[in-house]
Amino acid sequence: MKIAIVGLGPRGISVFERIVSNILSELKSESYEISLVDPHPPGGAVWRTDQSPQLLMNTVASQITLFTDDSVQCRGPIVNGPSLLEWANELRDKIDTLDMPTVITEEIYSLEPNSYPTRALYGYYLKDSFNTILEELPSNIKINLIQDTLIDLYPNNEDYTLFLNKSLTPIKAEKVIFTTGHSDQKLTSAEEHFFEFANSNNLNYFPPSNPADVNLDSIEPKTPVIIRGLGLNFFDYMSLLTSGRDGKFEEINDKLNYIPSGKEPLLIAGSRRGLPYHSRGQNQKGSSERHIPLFLKNEVIEQLKHKNNLSFKKEIWPFVKLEVKSIYYTTLIRNLYGIEKSCQFLYEFVNCAIEYHKDLLINFGVKSELFFDWHKISCPYGDKKFNSITDFHNWLDTYLHNDINEANLGNKNSPLKAALDVLRDIRNEIRILVDHGGINAESYKEELRNWYTPLNAFLSIGPPVQRIKELRALIRAGILVLVGPEATVATSPINKDFKISSNRVKDSIFHAKNLIDARLPSVNINQSKNILISNMLKAGLASEFKIATNNNYIFESGGLAVTPPPNRLIDKNGKVNPNLYSFGIPTEGVHWVTAAGARPGVNSVTLLESDSIARDVLGCNITINNVYKQTIS
C-alpha cells in the first residue's frame, strides 16, 4: 500500500507514528510505502528550530506530548513516548554532546514542569521524535521524505497522482492524509486597502502572518509602529521588537523594569476590547490534572445531543457558567474558611436549584462584592471613558497589577484563575456538542464563533504572566502605548500615514508609518493561499462544511468538510471519499478550536483522532464514531 502524509507538523508526525505503530502491532506481513511531504524539515514551519528564542509556546512543558499513554482509549497499540519535559530530562545527562545551539541546550538544562518552552525547543522535540520513529521502522515500511510542496492531485482508478511544486516526478498514493496546518489567507478588503495605501506612500504594512516569518528590519529604531490586535501574536511582536533588539528586563525589589537598547521602535497598540488577554495562572496542576465537569456531565451531553436546533447560548452556555462559578466559589470559600467548608459548599451548590445559589453564597459568608461577575471580567472598564492616555494608563496599570497578583497565586489557589482555567478543561465537552453542526447555523456563527470563541480566548488562553509583567514594564519605560478600548486603525491620506485611536480615550490619536496586523485570521479555505486546497476545491475533491437550518439560513464555516473520525473528506456532491483525509486546522468550523495540541494523561482528543485516521487508512477494524465521547467516559 502506498500512503502519503502531506504536512509534517505535530499532527502529521502523530499520524505517521500511529500508522507505524499499528503496522508493527497488526500488519507485519504487508508492505507499505509512505511518502512524507513538507517544504520544511520534520516539525513544520510554525515549529522550525531556527526561529527566535523570544517566541514561546502557550502551554507548559509538562502538558505537551506527541505520544500515546495509558490514558488514551484508542483502538491501536499504546506506545509510550516522552512528553516534551521527559524528553528534555533525558537529554540533560548528555547535554554536552548535543548538536544544538547554546540557547537551546541552556533551555533544556533549566526546563521545569511549569516552564513555557520556546517554539524552537518544541521544534527540536518534534524532530527528535520523528527520528526516533524512523529508527524503529520495520523492514516492510519504506519511507520517502520529500521536502517539497504538494500543489495538486489527480484521481486515477485505484490511486492518486500527486504533483509537487519543484520536482517534476509525481508521487503515487492510494491513501492521502492532509495535515497542512495554518495557511496564509488572501487579504481582506480592509487589508488590501492598507497594503495599497502603504505601497502608494512608501509605508510599511505587515499583514496577518506568523510573526516568526515576518522580517521587521525595515522598522527603524525610535519610529512609531502601530500594532493592530492584542492577542497572542501581539506578544510575539512585542518581544521581537524589544528584548529581541537587545533590550533587557531587570527585576529589582519584585518590580520588573525595562532597560532600552535604543534599537526599539515606539509600539502603539490597540484592539476592540482594548486589553491584553488575561495572563495564565501559574500552573499548579499535574500534567494530567483537569476539572471534571459537575454539570456538563455525560448524561446532560447525551440529552442535549438529542435536541433539535440546539443553541449554544440558551442550552450550553448555562452549564459552562455553572462549571466556572462552582470552582470560583469553592476556591474562594476554601481560601476564606478552609477545605471542609468549601467541600460542604460545593456539595450544596451542585445539588440545589440555581435560584437558591445566591442565598447559599450568603449563608457561606460570601459578600456580594465577591460575587462572580461575567461582565466585569470580560469588560473590566464597563462604561467608563478616560480623559487622556495617562488616565487610561493609570487605570490599566492597576488592572494589570491585579491580574499579575491573581496569576501568581496560581490556577488552583486563585479563585479567578482557577475558574478561568475551567474553560480550557471543558473544551472537549463543548466539542462533543458543537462539532459537525451540533448547534444551529445562527448559533454557531453569532454565539460560538463571534462571541464565545473570542471570549474564551481572552479569558483562558492568554500568555504566561511574565509577558504581562513585561508589557507593564514597557509601558512604564515609554516604549509601549496601549491606546484604549474600541480602538480603530485607519489610513490618513492627509498625513500619508496610518493612524490609531480609541473611542473611549480622549486625545488618543497616534500616527505611524509602520502598521503590523497582529490579528490571527479565521480559517477560510475559500480565501486560502494554499494552492493544493484551492485546486482540490476546484476539482470537487473537497468541499466547504456548511450548516443549514429550517429557515433556509446557511452558515458557511470556512473549514473543509470531513466525516467524524476518521476524518474522511467529503466532496462537492456530498459523497464521502474513503481515501482522502484531513486533520487539524483546515477543518476548523467542522471541529472547534483545532489548534489545541496533545496533552499527556488526559485521553487526548488529538491522539484519538490520529489513531482513528491511521487505522482507517490501514484497513484495521474501526467503528466510525465521535472519538471525543471517549474522553469523558
N, C-alpha and C positions, 0 to 999 in steps of 0.2 A: 504493500500500500504506500502511495505517495501522499504526504501531508505537507502543507505549507502553513507556517505561522508568520503573519505579517505584523511586525511591531515587537520589539524585544525590550520593552519596559517591564515593570513589575508583573503585569498581568500576562504578557507574552511568555516571560520566563516561568511563571507559575503554571501556565497551561503546558508548557514544554516539560516541566518536572512531573506533572500529573500524567502526561502521556507516557513518559519513560517509566515511571513507577508502575503504572497499570500494565504496561508491556512486560516488565520484569516479573510482575506478580501472576499474570494470567495468559500471556501470549508469547511465550518464549520460542515457539516453533515458527511463527510468522516472520516475514521480512518487511522492514519499514525503511523508507527514505524520507527524511524530514528536512525540508528547506526552511531556514530561518532568515527572514528578510527584514532588514532595517538599515537605513542610511548611516546610522550611528552604531558604535560598538555596543555589545550587550549591556543593558541598563537603560538605553534610550536617551533621547535628547534632554528631557527635563532633569534627569539624574546624572548627567555626564560628569566625569570625575575632574575635568579641568575648569569647572566654574568657580566663581569667587567664594572663598570661605566665609564671606559675610552673609551668605544665603543659607537660612536654616530651614529644617523641616518643622512641621507644626504638630508633631507627635513625639512623645518622649521615647527614649531608646528602648526601654523595656517593653513597649507596646507595638513594636514593629517586627514583622516576620514575613517570610516568603513561603514557609513550610507548614505542613500539617502537623498536628499534635493529637494527643489522646482526646481532646475535647471536640475534634472535628468529626461530625457524624456523616462522613461521606461514604459512598459505596466502594471507592477504591482503597488501596492499601494506605495505612498511616506510615509515613516515612518521616521520622522526626529529623528536623534540621535546626540549626541555631537561629534564634532571633538575632536582630542586629546587635543587641547588647551581649548576648552569649558569644557571638562571632568575635566581637571586639575583645572580650575577655580571653578568648582562646589565643588571640594574636599577641597578647601582651608579653608572653614568655619568649616570643621570637621577634620582638619589635625591631631589633637592630638589623634583622635580615630582610625586612620588608622593602619591596621596591615601590615606595610611596613617598610623596613629598613630606617634608618635615612637619608642615602644618597638620597633615592628616595623622601621622604617627603620634604627634603630641595629643591630638584629639582622642585617638584610640586609648592612649595611656591614661587620660584623665576622665574618660567617659563613665558616667554613673547612670543608674537606672532611670533617674528623672532628668537627665540631660537632654537638651534638644539638639540632635545631631545636625551637622551641616549636610546639605544635599549632596555635596561631593562625597562625603563619607558613605552615605547610603548608596551612591553610585558604585563605590568600591565593594560594598556588601553584595550588591546585585551581580557585579562582575565576578566576584569570588564564588558566589552561589552558583552562577551559570557554569563556571569552570569545574566546580565540584560535580555537577550533574553530568558534564561531558566525561569526566574521569571515570564515572560509574556506568557508562554506556555498555550494553551487551553487544555481542558481535552481530546480532540481527537488526541493529539500527545503524543506518548510515546518515550522517549529518552533512548538509550543505549550508555553510554560514555565508550569507550573501549580503555584503554591505552596499546596498543599493535601495532605490525607492521603487516600489511597485506602483505602476501607473494605470494598469488596465488588466482585465482578464476576460477570456473568451470561453464560453462553454462548448465542449465537444460532446460526443456521445457518452463517454464514460469518465471524462475528467475535464480539467480546465487548463487552458494555456495562459500563463501569467507573464505579462510583459513588463520589463524593467526600464528605468529611465536611462541608465548608462550602458548596460550590457545589451548586446544585440542578440544574445542567446536567451530565449524564453524558458520558463520553468513549466514543468508539468506537475499537476497535483490533482488527486481525486477529492481531497477534503482541504478546505481553506478556512483558517481561523483569523479573523481581523481583530487585533488588539492594538490599534493605532494610537490610542491616547488622544491628547489635545491636538487640534489642528488650528492653524491660523484661519481667521474668518475674513471675508471681504469687508471692506469698510462700510459702515452705515452712512446714511446721507449726511448726518451731522459730522461724522469723522472725515468723510470725503471733503466736506466744506473746510474743515480745519487744515486738511492736507493741502488742498489747492491754495488756500489763503497763505499758508506757510511758504509754499513754492513761489508765489507771486511777490512775497515781501521779504524773502531771504530770512525766514524764521526757521526754528527747529520745532517740528511736531513729531512726537513719538506715539504712534497708535497703539492700541492694546496688544500686548505681547508678553512672552515670558521675559521678565527682567534680566535673566541671565544671558539672553540673546541680544540685548539692546546695547549698542555702542553709545555711551554717554560722553565720549571725549569732546564732542563739539560744544558741550555746556561749559562755559568758561567760569573760572573762579569769581566769586562775588556777584555774578549776574543772577537776576531773579529767574526762577523756574517755577511754573505753575504745575502742581500735581493734582490731577483730577481723580478723586476717589481716595478713601481712607481705609480700604480693606487690606488684605494680606500683601498684595502687590505693592501697596504704598510703603509698607515697612521694608520691603526689599530695596526699593529705590532710595528710601531714607538712609539705609545703611550703606548702599553703594556710593552715595554722594557725600557721605560724611566720614565715618570710620574707614570706608573703602577708599577715601582720598587722604588717608594718613591722619585724620583727626583721632583724638584719644578720649575715652571716657575714664574718669578717675573718681573713685568713691572716697569721700572724706567725711568722717563722722556720720555714717549712714546716709549721706547725701551724694547722689551721683552728679558729677559736673562734667561738662564737655570742654575740652581744650582744642580749639580750632587749629588746623594746619595752615589755614589761609588759602587752601585749594577748593574749599567748598563754595557752591553757589548759595544764594538765598532761596530756601524752599518755602513756597507758598501753597498750602494745600487746603482742600475742602471737598465736601460731598453733600448730598441732600440731607443726611442725618447730621452731618457736621462734627461727628465724633469718631474716634478710632474704635475698632472692635473692643469689647471687654477683654481684658487680659485673662489668660487661663490661670486658674488657681494652681498653686504649687501642687504637683501630683503627690497624693498620699495613698493612692490606690495601687494594689498589686497589678502585675501585668494582665491578669485575667479577671480582675475585680470590676464589677459593674452593677448599677442599680437594677434590681429585678422588679419589674412592674407590679404594683399593688392594685392598680385599677385597670390598666390596659392589658388585661391578662388573656390567656388563651381563649377562654370561653367567651369573653367580650369580643375579641377579634373575630371569632367564628360567627357570632351573632351579627356583627357589623358587615361582614363579608357577604352575608345572605340578603342584605338590604339592597334595594334598587336605588339608583340615583343618589348615591352617598355623597354627602357634603363634608369637606374637611372641617370647616369652621363650626358647623352645627353638631357633628357627630363624632369627630375625632379630637378636635381641639379641647373640649371639656375634660377629656381624660388626660391629655397632656398637661393641662393646668393642674389637675389634681396630683399627678405624679410629682411635678415640680414643687408644689406647695407642701406636699407631705414631707419631703426631705428638708425643705427650708425650715418648717416649723419644728420638726423633730430635732434638727441640729441646733436650732435656736434654744429650744427648751432644754436640751442636753447641756448646752453651754451655761444656761442660767441656773438650772435646778438639778442637774445630774442625770445619769443614764437611766436610772429606774423610772423617774418621772417621764422622761422622753419616750421610753418604751410603752408606758401606760397611755401616753397621749397618742402615739402612733396607732395603737390598737383601737382606741376610741375614734380617732379621725377616720380610719379606714371603714369602721363598722357603723358609723352614724350617718344620717341623712345630711346632704350638703347644706340644707337650710339651717342646720344646727351647728355648723362649723364655727361661725363667729362666736356663739355662746361658749362653745368648747374652748376656743382660744382664750377668752376672757377668764373662764374657770381655771385655766392653767397658767394664768398670770402673764399673758402676752398683751402688752399695751398696744393700743390702736396704732401708734406711730411706728410700730414694728411690723405691722401687717404687710404681707407681700403685695406689692403694687405693680402690676404689669406695665401700666402706662408710665409710671415714674422710672422704671428700669429701662424701658425701650425708648423713652423720650425724657431724659432727666431734667431738661431745662423747661419742660412744659410750654406755657405760652409766653415765657419771658423773652423780652427784647433787650439788647445790650446797647449802651450809649457809645461804645467805642471798642476797638480791638483790645485795648488794655482792660476794659471792663470785662469783656468776654474771656480773655486770658486769665484774669484773676479768678473768675468762676471756674474756668477749665482746670486751673492748677489744683484747686480744692477737689474737684471731681476726680482728677487723675490720682491725686494723693490717696483718696478714699479707695479707689479701685486697686491701687498697689497694696494698700493695707489688707484689703479683703483677699487678694491673691496670695499674699504672704502667709495668711492664716491657713491656706490650703483648701483642696477640694473635698475634704471631709470635715474640717473644723470651721470653715467659714460658712455660715448659713446660706449666704448668697451664692458663693462659688460652688458649694455642694449642690445647691438647687439647679444652677445653670448647667452643671455637668450632667445632670439627668437628661437634658436634651440630647446630648451625644449618646448616652447609654440606651435610649429608646428608639434610635433611628431604625433598627431592624423591625420593630413592631409597626412603626409608621409605614415602612416599605411594604410590608405584607398587605396593608390596606390600600395604598395608593398606586402601587405598581400595576402596569398592564391595564390602565384605565379603571382602576378600582374605585375612583371617585368621578363624579360627573365632570364634563368638559369645562363648564364655567368655574367650578370649584378648583379644578387643577390649575387653571390659568390664573384666576384672581386671588384665590385663597391660599393655594400652596406655592405656586411659582412666584407670584408677585408680592405676596405678603409673608407667609410663614418662612419660606426658604431664606430670604434676606434677614428676617428677624432672628431665625435660628443661627445664621452666620454671625450676626452682630453680637449675640449673647453667648455663644458656646464654642465657636471655632477661632477665637482670636489668637493673638500672638503670645509668646511667653512673656511673663511680667517684666523681664529685663528690657524688652522692646518698649514698653510703656514708660519705664524709668528713663530710657534713652530719649524718647520723644519729649518727655518733660524737661530733661536737661538741655536738649537742643532749643526748645522754646526760650528757656531762661538765658541761653547763650546768644540769643538773637539770630540763630541760624535757621529757625523754622517758625513759620507763622501759620496757624490754623485760622481760617477766615470766619468760621462760624456756621450755624445751621442754614439749611436751604441755600447752599452755595450754587451759583451758576457760573459756567465758563462760556465765554463768547469771544468773537473776534472784534477788534476795534479798528475799523477802516481809517478813522481819523489819525490815530496814533500809529497805525500799521503794526500792531502787536496783538497779543492775546490779553484778555482781562478776566478776573475772577472777583466775585463779590458775594456777600451774604445778605439775604433779605431781613435777617434778624439782628444784624450788627451795623450800627451807624458808621458811615465813613469807612467802609471795609473794601473799597475798590482797589485792586492791585493790578499792575500791568507787567507783562514779561514777554520776552522774545523767544522763550522756550516753553513748550507745553508737553507734559508727559501724561498720557491717558493710562492711569494705573488700574482701571476697572477690568475685571475679568469678564470677557464677553460670554453670553449664553451660547450653549451648544446649538448650532443650527446647520444641519447637513446641506440645506439649500444655499447657504452663504459660505460654505466651507471652501477654503483654497486647496483642500486635498483633492488632487486630480483623480485619484482612484475612486473616492466616494462619488465625485461628480460623474465619472464615466459609468459607474455601476448604476446610478440613478437614471442616467440617460438610456442605458441598455435595458432597464427594467429589472435588473437582477436584485435591486434593493428598493426599498420604499420608505417613506416617512411615516412614523407612527402617528395616528390621529385618533382623537376621542370624539365620538358623535353622541348627541343627546336627542331626546324625543322632539325637542323644539327646532330640530334641524341645525342647531349650532354645532360647528365642528372646531375643535381645538387642534391646531397643527403643532405638534410637540417640538419639532426640530431634531428629534432623535431617530435613529434607524429602527425600523420595526423588526422586532425579533419575538420568538416564542418565549414562554417561560423556560428556565433552564432545561435543556442545554443551549438556549440562545440561538436557535436556527434563524437565519434571515428569512424575511417574508418579502416576496417580490411585488411588483406593481399591481398584479392581479389578485393579490391576497393569498397566493399559494406559498406554502412553506417549502423552503429549499433544504433538503436533508444533507447537503454537502457544504454549505456556507454558514459561517458562524460569526457573530460579533459580540465582543466582551468589553465592557468598561465605558469610558467617556462618550463615545458616539451614540450610545443607547440612552443617554440622559433624556428623560421625558417618558420613556417606557419604564425605566428604573429611576429611582430618586436618589440623589447625592451619590453619583457613581465615582467621585474622586477619592472616597474613603478607601484606605488600604487594609491589608490583612493584619489582624491583631492576634497574638498567641493566647491560647487558653479560653477563648470565648466562642468556639464553634463558628469561626469566621465565615460570613456570607461569601466573601470573595473566594475563599478556598473551596467552599461547597460548589459555587458556580464553576470554578476552574476544573474541578474533578468531574462534574457532570458533563461539561463540554468534552473533556478528554475521553471519557468512557463512551460517549455517543459517537465521537469520531472513530474510535477503535471498534465499535460494534459490540461493546460489552453490554451486559444486561443493565438497563437503567429505566426507571419509571420517570417520565417527564412530569414533574410537579413543581410546586413552588418551594425551592430549597430554603427560602427564608423561614418557612414554617418550622424547619428543624432547629432553628437557632433558639427557639423559646420553649422547646419541649422539655 
